[in-house]
Amino acid sequence: MALATPLSSGITVDVIEWSSDTLITIKGHNTKFDDERSSLNIWAHCPEGYFPISDYYIHGNDSLTIPLNRVIYRDSTDNVVYLDLVIHSESMDLVKSPKALPTSGAHLCGENDYCSGMDEREKVSSYSRGRKGFIFPNLRILEETIRNLMFHVTMWFGMVGLLLFGFIYAIKYILGNKLEHDIWASLSNAVGLGFGVLGLLTGMAWAKYTWGAFWVNDPKLNGAGLGVLMYLAYFLLRNSIENPRKRARISAAYNIIAFVLFIMFIFVLPRLQGVDSLHPGQGGNPAFSKYDLDNVLRAVFYPAVIGWTFIGFWIFDILRRMYLLNNKN
Amino acid sequence: MAKNYISRSWIFVHNELRADFRHLQSLAAQTMFVVVSTYLIYSGLDLLGQTVLSNRVFNLIFWLIMIFTVVNVTASSFIRDAKGMDLYYYTLINPSVYFAGKLLSSFLSVLLLSFLLTLLFSQVFSLNYMLSVHWWTTTLLGALGMTGLFTLIAGMASRTGQNQILIVVLGFPLAIPLLLFLMKNLWSIDMAYSQDFSIMSLSTLLVFDGLILGLGFLLFPYIWGD
């Protein structure tokens, strides 16, 4: 579903200036300007209301231009004012590009002017009522890559849950000395490591499209890579000890170190004063305010997190049962 | 009883220090490693025709040599106690004291070697900022963190069969963030104006060291008792 659901429509606005003319070009994503010519509406939104623009040229389903000298607005401060651009057509939801239209001119709004008296506020608000079904919001720069939210982020959550489980069982082994606790800890860490590697791969795929490179020199990314390295070292350590009891002791101790440092690398380090991270969610709160999750997206995202965690524990349980079956003696 | 315990612990620590310096050949080997590395870097740069690198690169090279030195020192301090000796010590003293003793003796060796390396670097590559308080405090804290970390790792690895490679594999991922913190602290050490060098700027290093030493003292007795 995360891969097939369409993205809501979005626009990118560019202003091209030459001599005394200015042209505004609008490039759309998932838009149908041409097909829905008859139901296409464009407004300029200023504090006085929504004023329709009827002089525009459609160049295709994704492309629109507006000559600027058709939009005249001046506020009392006599400066260039940037108005919001609002577009609606039949299949699109109301799409707004804030502060996209630079305007200046000699006419005050309301005086025999293009934008006089045609406030279509009600019409606009009638179009903005609700959205049919679930579609991804179209955010600047992210666009289609928002789909990664459902994979990469949810996987990391599942991974942290699994590694926490392993950590708890390492402590349980230290306190109780039951060998099976150690086995469970190692299996849980194995699944967690698998999720971690997958999370890194999906993150790298996302990064290629968003930042242009598979890996950037970034504290959060480096921390995640180091964490995966540490857990790999944990498995190397386990493989180098023969005696099961000794293996359990030493790997439990290393598990504790690795988990504590891992949490420090992933969560604490990128939030320190003066450490800048490109990774979404840093510099803000961990509820991904940068993604601007709306409620529909949240309704899918939180169950997805729970779902991936359950899948992880299910895999762990299967491995646990396989181990018990193999060692039935 | 308590006084006896304290005096026994202190005697052990004392012995460790003396044992370390009695086996002077390992210390001499480390010294030679330090000197030869410096010479290697110098002649390498000379070959390239440019002996002038950015100061930050020199910081990095310094700390890379230090990491390898610390690995060698801590590994040799545990290898010194052959199979029989560690059991003997285990019956005698608290494992925490054993850890503290190893840590202290390794730390002193590492301090000496870092002193030597600093002198060499500052003279050979003409780096005057290495003779400043900023440099010395950072080096001290960094050496403490590295030594603590690698003492713990070497203790773990000495319980297994193949300790040489294991120390490196286990320890390097944990040492990388420490290295990053050090680099960050030494970022503008060569600037004319004195950057924000205070307890606050060293706070990350202090916290990391505290974390490492705390984890070490917590976990080492568990690893050691067998």
Interface residues (C-beta under 8 A of the other chain):
Chain A: I174 N222 G223 L226 L229 M230 A233 L236 L237 S240 I241 E242 K246 R249 I250 A252 A253 Y254 I256 I257 V260 L261 M264 F265 L269 L272
Chain B: L152 M156 R159 T160 G161 Q162 L166 V169 L170 P173 L174 I176 P177 L180 T204 L211 L215 L219 Y222 I223 D226
